[in-house]
Amino acid sequence: ILLTPRPDFERYKAVIQRANLLVTPNTGPMHIGGAVGTGMVALFSGMSPNDCGPYVAKEQYIALCAEDTDMPELGISAISPVKVFEVCCEFLPK
């Protein structure tokens, strides 16, 4: 028995909108984050952010690409957690 309401798109969108920062691969949640104005660290592999977004102001997101690492053949896992953390810190208040 589920004791919580069933998930729906409006609730999902609201969760993303309320987030201070969204770390996401190049997927639907990235585009939702862009649409609702959430700051993002977007992870890419095999695709360029110039080709597939997010289509938002540059100050709203930072893209990290596997192709910019030493081992792009590993795909998105080539982007180190340390690098993601460092970039996330750029969104934190100073």
Phi, psi and omega in degrees: 000128175272127181263358178249159177297153178296143178296147174216167186298320182297319177293318179300314178298319180295321178298314180295320181294325181282345181292143175285329182203138179244123172256119189209146170287175179290085182218184180306315179302329176299315182290325176295315177303318177297320182291329183260001173087017179281137174294145186219149163247112185256131183256130183234148172210123177081356179221153180260139175299337177292334182267332188226017174089187011285146182266075182222175177299144183304327181285352180274341182210160171232130179261134172244129184244134177302328182293345178268006180258176179286340183227067183297340180295345177280355181071211186299334179289351175287343179276114186288147175301327179297317179297317179299315179299314180302317180290322177300323180299335178295338179271348182281150176299143181273000000 
